[in-house]
Amino acid sequence: MLSLPVAPTALRHDPSNRLGLDYANEAPRFPKLGYGIIDVHTHINGLEASAIWRPIAQSFGITRTFSMSRLEDIPALRAQHGAALEFIAVPDWTTKDRHFAHGPGYLARIEQYHELGTRIVKFWNAPRFIDFGIESGDPSLLALDGALRVEQMKLAERLGMICMTHVADPNTWFAAKYTDTARYGRKHDHYIPLRRALDRFTMPWIAAHMGGFPEDLTFLDGLLEAHPNLHLDTSATKWMVRELPRHPRSEVIGFLQKWRGRIMFGTDTVTTDEHLHAGAKSSEMAVKATSHESAFDLYASRYWALRMMWEGTGEVTSPIADPDLHMIDPVQFTVHDGPLLRGLDLPADLLRVLYHDAAAKLLQVDS
């Protein structure tokens, strides 16, 4: 039985290692499963950073990873990691001409990804797409039911690809960031275009981050019931660790049992060579590490926290800082605090489906 550790009396302000864990020594504590874990949702970029990431993933039992990597970097990443790393098509987010990059440019890239063996195409539709579109002069630029997206879905359908999408965001964000409902709508509004897409395009879909609604398993149950082509992944570690254990263990297990084969393991691990040095950073994700050591802890913490949640017993404060707690309740929480991580101790047969069998069947891979 995998027991969660006892938290130290003095927690650190390290956002990826508040407990002061030696993640390299923690990895062998996890049981040998007899099969490899398939991670269906990551963002692996940077040859130096990915060289740090790969042994960490292996040490935590990950044998196959699907990544939203830059098209231009696939040959080098494939040479470095071989069949252990597969790819998900994404647009070129660096191109200044956003209408081209997310319109005809993305159509061309989808075909190029497909030629390189990619089987999944990603549509990012967090509510921030509205801001992105407004900044580009077109609020509906990335709308899931917009003309550009529909053409891209048609192409994916013709190519026999699977669609992945990020819809909605945490309840905490709707409570604190998306309070302008005239601009962003309400959380449930973001599922209307998803339902239309699921009905119109009957290829398999993966809704990332537990469909964007780990807070409400009843809602997800209805979504899965209504759309047989829908699958979910469990990525976005901080979000999952905060929200899933708030449900009674029996409710989570019942949900996973009912939808076994349609829920897949994912972490949302992000690697970039910017993690390996201090100085100016290009994005919010890039500031999460500033050295090889902190990058190691950043990557390892995601695997540690998720495996502890799914397999462990007991509870401990999460080793990963969760600023959403402070955003919602700045009196009780600081930006350095984290939620309680509660072990769900999944039955072995259900764990195997979540970690391996569901993804192996849908994506036609083995570990």
C-alpha positions in Angstrom: 0.0 0.0 0.0 1.3 3.4 -1.0 1.0 5.8 1.9 1.4 9.6 1.4 4.3 11.1 3.4 4.0 13.2 6.5 4.4 16.9 5.7 7.3 18.6 7.4 6.6 21.2 10.1 8.2 24.0 8.0 7.1 24.0 4.3 9.3 25.6 1.7 8.3 28.3 -0.8 9.6 26.3 -3.7 6.5 26.2 -5.9 7.3 22.6 -7.2 8.6 21.1 -4.0 7.0 22.6 -0.9 7.7 19.4 1.0 11.4 19.3 0.3 11.1 15.9 -1.4 13.9 14.1 -3.1 12.0 13.2 -6.2 14.7 10.9 -7.5 14.4 8.8 -4.3 10.7 9.1 -4.3 10.2 7.5 -7.7 11.3 3.9 -6.7 8.7 4.0 -3.9 5.9 3.6 -6.4 4.8 0.1 -7.1 6.0 -1.7 -10.3 2.8 -1.9 -12.3 3.7 -4.5 -14.8 2.7 -2.2 -17.7 3.8 1.3 -18.9 1.8 4.4 -18.2 0.7 6.4 -21.3 0.6 10.2 -20.8 -1.8 11.6 -23.4 -1.3 15.3 -22.7 2.0 17.1 -22.5 4.0 20.0 -24.0 7.5 18.7 -24.5 9.8 21.2 -26.1 13.6 22.0 -25.9 16.2 19.4 -26.5 18.1 20.1 -23.2 14.9 20.3 -21.2 13.5 17.1 -22.7 16.7 15.3 -22.0 16.1 16.1 -18.3 12.4 15.2 -18.6 12.7 11.8 -20.2 14.6 9.9 -17.4 12.2 11.5 -14.9 9.1 10.2 -16.8 10.7 6.8 -17.1 11.4 6.6 -13.4 7.8 7.3 -12.6 6.6 4.6 -15.0 5.8 6.7 -18.1 6.7 4.8 -21.3 4.7 6.6 -24.0 4.0 10.3 -24.1 1.9 12.4 -26.5 3.1 16.0 -26.8 2.1 19.3 -28.3 5.5 20.0 -29.6 6.5 22.5 -32.4 6.2 21.0 -35.8 9.7 22.2 -36.7 11.2 20.4 -33.7 9.7 17.0 -34.3 12.6 15.5 -36.3 15.1 16.4 -33.5 12.8 15.3 -30.7 12.0 12.0 -32.5 15.8 11.4 -33.0 16.3 12.0 -29.3 13.4 10.1 -27.9 12.2 7.6 -30.5 8.8 6.0 -30.2 8.5 7.0 -26.6 7.3 10.5 -27.8 4.4 11.0 -30.1 2.9 14.2 -31.3 -0.2 16.3 -31.3 -0.8 18.9 -34.0 -0.9 22.5 -32.7 -0.9 25.9 -34.6 2.2 28.2 -34.7 1.5 30.4 -31.7 4.6 32.6 -32.5 3.4 33.9 -35.9 2.4 37.5 -35.7 -0.3 37.1 -38.4 -2.8 35.4 -36.2 -5.5 35.1 -38.9 -3.1 33.2 -41.1 -1.6 31.1 -38.3 -4.9 30.0 -37.0 -6.6 29.8 -40.4 -5.0 28.5 -43.6 -1.6 28.2 -41.8 -3.1 25.7 -39.3 -4.7 23.7 -42.1 -1.3 23.4 -43.7 0.4 22.4 -40.4 -2.3 19.8 -39.7 -1.4 18.1 -43.0 2.3 18.4 -42.2 1.9 16.9 -38.7 -0.2 14.1 -40.2 2.5 13.3 -42.8 4.9 12.9 -39.8 2.6 10.3 -38.2 0.5 12.6 -35.9 -3.0 11.3 -35.1 -4.4 14.0 -32.9 -5.2 17.6 -33.7 -5.6 20.2 -30.8 -8.1 23.0 -30.6 -7.5 25.3 -27.7 -10.7 26.9 -26.5 -10.1 28.1 -22.9 -12.2 31.4 -22.4 -9.0 33.3 -22.9 -9.5 32.7 -26.6 -11.9 35.6 -26.5 -9.1 38.0 -25.4 -6.8 36.5 -28.0 -9.4 37.1 -30.7 -10.2 40.7 -29.5 -6.5 41.5 -29.6 -6.4 40.2 -33.2 -9.4 42.2 -34.2 -11.8 39.2 -34.4 -13.4 38.0 -31.1 -14.5 34.7 -32.7 -11.1 33.9 -34.2 -10.6 30.7 -32.2 -14.3 29.9 -31.4 -14.9 26.2 -31.5 -17.9 26.6 -33.7 -16.3 29.3 -35.9 -15.6 29.0 -39.6 -11.9 28.5 -39.2 -12.3 25.7 -36.7 -15.0 23.9 -38.7 -12.7 23.8 -41.7 -9.9 22.4 -39.6 -12.3 19.7 -38.1 -13.3 18.8 -41.6 -9.7 18.3 -42.5 -9.0 16.2 -39.4 -12.1 14.1 -40.3 -10.8 13.5 -43.8 -7.4 12.5 -42.5 -8.8 10.1 -39.9 -7.5 12.1 -37.0 -8.7 12.5 -33.4 -9.6 15.9 -32.0 -8.5 17.2 -28.6 -9.8 20.3 -27.1 -9.4 22.4 -23.9 -12.8 23.8 -23.1 -13.6 26.1 -20.1 -11.3 26.6 -17.2 -11.3 26.0 -13.4 -14.3 27.3 -11.4 -11.8 29.4 -9.5 -11.0 31.3 -12.7 -14.7 31.9 -13.4 -15.0 33.2 -9.9 -12.0 35.5 -10.0 -10.8 36.1 -13.6 -13.9 35.7 -15.9 -16.3 37.8 -13.8 -17.3 39.9 -16.9 -20.0 37.5 -18.1 -20.9 39.9 -21.0 -17.4 39.1 -22.3 -16.8 35.6 -21.3 -20.2 34.1 -20.7 -20.7 31.5 -17.9 -18.9 28.3 -17.6 -21.7 26.1 -19.0 -22.0 28.4 -22.1 -18.6 27.1 -23.2 -20.0 23.6 -23.7 -22.6 24.6 -26.2 -20.2 24.8 -29.1 -18.4 21.6 -27.9 -21.7 19.7 -28.0 -22.4 20.9 -31.5 -18.9 19.8 -32.6 -19.3 16.4 -31.0 -22.6 15.9 -32.8 -21.3 17.1 -36.2 -17.9 15.5 -36.2 -18.2 11.9 -35.0 -14.5 11.0 -34.9 -13.2 10.4 -31.3 -12.6 13.5 -29.2 -10.5 14.1 -26.1 -11.6 16.9 -23.8 -8.6 17.8 -21.8 -8.4 18.4 -18.1 -11.3 16.1 -17.2 -13.4 18.0 -19.8 -12.7 21.3 -18.1 -15.0 20.3 -15.2 -13.5 18.1 -12.5 -15.5 20.1 -10.0 -18.7 18.5 -11.3 -18.7 14.8 -12.0 -22.5 14.8 -12.5 -22.1 17.3 -15.4 -19.3 15.2 -16.9 -21.5 12.1 -16.6 -24.2 13.7 -18.6 -21.7 15.0 -21.2 -20.2 11.5 -21.7 -23.7 9.9 -21.8 -24.9 12.3 -24.6 -21.7 12.0 -26.7 -20.4 8.5 -27.2 -17.4 9.8 -29.2 -16.1 11.8 -26.2 -13.1 10.9 -24.0 -11.5 12.8 -21.2 -7.9 13.1 -20.0 -6.8 13.8 -16.4 -4.2 16.5 -17.2 -3.5 19.8 -15.4 -2.0 18.5 -12.2 -2.6 21.4 -9.9 -6.3 21.5 -11.0 -6.9 17.8 -10.6 -5.1 17.5 -7.3 -7.2 20.4 -5.9 -10.6 19.3 -7.2 -10.9 15.5 -7.7 -10.1 14.5 -4.1 -12.9 16.8 -2.9 -15.4 14.3 -4.2 -16.0 11.2 -2.0 -13.7 8.4 -3.0 -16.6 6.2 -3.8 -18.0 8.8 -6.2 -14.7 9.1 -8.1 -14.3 5.3 -8.4 -18.0 5.0 -9.5 -17.4 7.6 -12.2 -14.3 5.9 -13.4 -15.9 2.5 -13.3 -18.9 3.7 -15.3 -16.7 5.3 -18.0 -13.8 2.9 -17.9 -12.0 3.1 -21.3 -13.0 6.7 -21.8 -10.9 8.4 -19.2 -7.1 8.6 -19.8 -4.1 9.6 -17.8 -2.4 12.9 -18.7 -0.2 15.4 -16.8 0.1 18.6 -18.9 3.8 18.6 -18.2 5.5 21.5 -20.0 9.2 21.5 -20.8 11.2 24.3 -22.3 14.9 25.1 -22.4 14.0 28.4 -20.8 13.5 26.4 -17.6 17.2 25.8 -17.4 18.4 29.4 -16.7 17.5 32.6 -15.0 16.8 35.8 -16.7 14.1 37.2 -19.0 11.3 34.7 -19.8 8.9 34.6 -22.7 5.9 33.2 -20.9 4.2 32.4 -17.6 5.1 28.7 -18.0 8.8 29.6 -18.7 9.2 31.3 -15.2 8.3 28.1 -13.4 12.0 27.0 -13.3 15.3 28.8 -13.5 17.9 26.0 -13.3 18.5 22.3 -14.1 17.6 21.5 -10.5 14.4 23.4 -10.4 13.4 22.1 -13.8 13.9 18.5 -12.4 11.6 19.2 -9.5 9.0 20.9 -11.8 8.8 17.9 -14.1 9.0 15.3 -11.3 6.4 17.0 -9.1 3.6 16.4 -11.7 4.2 12.7 -11.9 4.6 12.4 -8.1 1.5 14.3 -7.3 -0.8 12.5 -9.8 0.4 9.0 -9.0 0.1 9.7 -5.3 -3.5 11.0 -5.8 -4.5 8.0 -7.9 -2.7 5.3 -6.0 -2.0 6.6 -2.5 -3.7 6.4 0.9 -4.0 9.2 3.4 -3.5 12.9 2.8 -0.7 15.4 2.8 -0.5 19.0 1.7 0.4 19.1 -2.0 4.1 19.7 -2.8 3.0 22.0 -5.6 2.0 25.6 -4.8 -1.5 26.5 -6.1 -2.0 30.3 -6.5 -5.7 29.7 -7.2 -6.3 29.2 -3.5 -4.9 32.7 -2.8 -6.8 34.2 -5.8 -10.1 33.0 -4.2 -9.3 33.5 -0.5 -6.3 35.9 -0.1 -6.9 36.1 3.7 -6.5 32.3 4.3 -4.0 31.5 1.6 -0.8 32.9 0.2 0.5 32.3 -3.3 2.9 29.6 -1.8 0.1 27.5 -0.3 -1.2 24.3 -1.8 -4.3 22.1 -1.2 -4.6 18.8 0.6 -3.6 16.0 -1.6 -5.8 13.0 -0.8 -5.0 9.5 -2.0 -7.9 7.8 -3.9 -6.3 4.3 -3.8 -7.9 3.1 -7.0 -8.5 -0.6 -7.5 -5.7 -2.2 -9.5 -7.9 -3.1 -12.5 -9.4 0.4 -12.7 -5.9 1.9 -12.4 -4.6 -0.1 -15.3 -7.5 1.1 -17.6 -6.8 4.7 -16.6 -3.0 4.5 -16.9 -2.7 2.4 -20.0 -5.6 0.4 -21.5 -7.9 3.3 -22.4 -5.2 5.2 -24.3 -3.7 2.1 -25.8 -7.0 1.2 -27.4 -8.0 4.7 -28.6 -4.6 5.7 -29.9 -3.6 2.2 -31.1 -0.4 2.1 -29.2 1.2 -0.1 -26.5 3.7 0.8 -23.9 
